[in-house]
Amino acid sequence: MGIFRRRGDDNQDLLAELLFQGESMIEQLAQAHRTWGLGTADRWDLDQRTGIISWTFPHGVASAPAQIVASYNPSAGSWLWSWANQSILPGMSRDAHAMREWGAANGVAVLTQPKVDTDDETAASLAALAVRITRATGFYRGTGAAAVPIITFGAVTLTDQDGATRQFTIDVADHR
């Protein structure tokens, strides 16, 4: 956890606990969201103007309010928080701002630096912390040619081809 060193505090217990909880949350969220098809869509889209992510399936569409936490570029080994990315509209970076504020309040520099040198493992840890700290009820690692968007999302609306809709919601356990 070298990248997560806290200023003036060698005690990593809080971060280790949050990281463990975040990893567990991502696993539980993924399992729950697979029931409506997350990870099997023909395509996905994110409209920054509306703040809606959607996944298209042969049988219909799933959509949810979303936030862009960061973009991860595996080939460059970099993580760019969305609050520092000028191509991200301000309303799409609330979760990233929450991460920066939490990092500043708790002395975790990696959460307050606009761009971080990272690898796959550290990127996964940053995503897990984002899910835990923001209490996201959905997580999606998008696809991209170079940069991979890291997205959190809320309640999902499932719309069948015939127009029938239903909500898919998850209550996030109160981790302390």
C-alpha positions, -999 to +999 in steps of 0.1 A: +000+000+000+029+023-006+010+046-029-016+051-002+007+064+025-009+089+047+009+121+056+024+119+090+007+086+098+023+052+094-009+035+106-025+021+074-054+004+093-081+028+081-071+026+044-066-012+046-102-016+061-117+007+035-099-010+007-111-044+019-146-032+022-145-016-013-132-048-029-160-067-012-185-041-023-174-043-059-176-081-058-211-080-043-223-053-067-210-071-097-228-103-086-260-085-081-258-065-114-250-096-134-286-107-127-299-080-152-269-086-176-241-062-166-210-073-185-230-089-214-244-059-232-240-054-270-228-019-263-227+008-237-230+046-239-226+075-214-242+108-221-224+135-200-251+161-206-278+139-190-255+120-167-270+087-178-251+055-186-269+029-208-263-007-218-280-020-249-291-057-251-311-076-278-341-076-253-339-040-242-319-013-224-306-008-189-298+028-178-287+045-146-275+079-133-237+078-135-205+095-124-171+093-140-146+088-112-114+087-133-098+074-165-072+048-163-047+044-192-030+009-188-005+015-215+007+048-200+003+035-164-017+066-154-049+074-135-065+108-141-092+118-116-122+132-135-121+165-115-088+172-133-099+161-167-112+190-188-131+167-211-154+157-182-183+179-175-184+192-139-216+175-130-201+141-139-172+144-114-191+147-081-178+113-069-143+122-079-146+155-060-158+135-029-127+113-032-104+144-033-122+159-003-119+127+016-082+124+007-075+159+018-093+155+051-075+122+058-041+130+044-041+105+015-022+124-011-029+099-040-066+109-038-057+146-041-032+145-070-047+151-104-028+124-122-012+093-106+013+068-119-003+034-115-006-002-126-036-025-129-035-035-092-033+000-079-060+012-103-083-016-090-075-004-055-083+032-063-116+021-079-124+000-048-118+030-025-140+051-047-169+026-045-165+024-007-160+061+001-188+073-022-211+043-013-218+037-049-245+011-057-229+003-091-195+001-106-185-002-143-151-003-159-157+010-194-139+001-225-116+024-244-089+024-270-064+041-246-081+054-215-106+033-197-134+052-179-140+042-143-177+048-136-200+046-106-238+044-111-270+044-091-304+027-095-308+009-128-340+012-150-346-018-171-366-011-202-378-041-223-384-039-261-421-035-255-415-004-233-422-020-200-399-007-172-388-019-138-362-006-113-332-025-100-319-011-068-293-022-043-289-011-007-253-007+002-246-022+036-235+003+063-198-004+066-182+012+096 
